[in-house]
């Protein structure tokens, strides 16, 4: 991690870092993802993001899925996800970007984003913790409270507006993002770019950067999507994380499968200190 990358992250609201999946784990992670996707599509794993709903709570009204929830859950039996989520390579970059110590990190979410099989799907322009109808003053207050957010994404689904993590929307940007409908063409948004990453590359981005996504049912997607917190951020993060339902993380069978680092991160999360966030996707294709 160089100061140039950290400065780029702070200025643009995102940064690309390669090589955070150790080569010896890449194949194992991809095989685990394939098993989990198969269980989700067959109905054996019920925790999924369903086409037609952008945010939780998700329901089963639609058979097609665009995401898998709770992939570290012990019922799945895929220990590799927790192993990688708490590995030195990933947590080291998070600590660098958040300017925090290892003892400040707390565990949050790790999910998976996948392509729907029968329906193209799109997410509208949004910030993760700012309402679409927020006033300019409300946006400024909310953005000031979120100093870090990190995401790690693979493929070409994501569209972002660089630098928007620090600025309220312009009138033109507001007009295109105040609606709850996804855009016909994301690049109509002033300043928007499409992010394309190669297998193994990681994109960290501020969770309040203006962003949206498009899912092509004909193009395979297998993207780990997670967030990690810094306990110094206070209670703001709790409402974003706890809406996903994490009671299973209290179970002894989950705690026992974690490394010492992972158990420390979990303990701090259970103390309900909510962070400046790190949101992410991890490429496996």
Secondary structure, DSSP 8 states (H G I E B T S, - for coil): --HHHHHHHHHHSEEEEE--S-HHHHHHHHHHHHHHHHHHHHTSS--EEETT-SSSS--SSSS-EEEE--TT-TTT--THHHHHHT-HHHHHHHHHHHT--GGGEEEEEEEEEE--SS--EEEEEEBTTB-TT--HHHHHHHHHH---------BS-EEEETTTTSS---HHHHHHHSSSS--S-GGGSTTEEE--B-TTEEEEE-TTS-EEEEE-TTS--EEEEEEEEEGGGTTTTHHHHHTT--GGGGSHHHHTTS-HHHHHHHHHHHTT---EEEEEEEE--
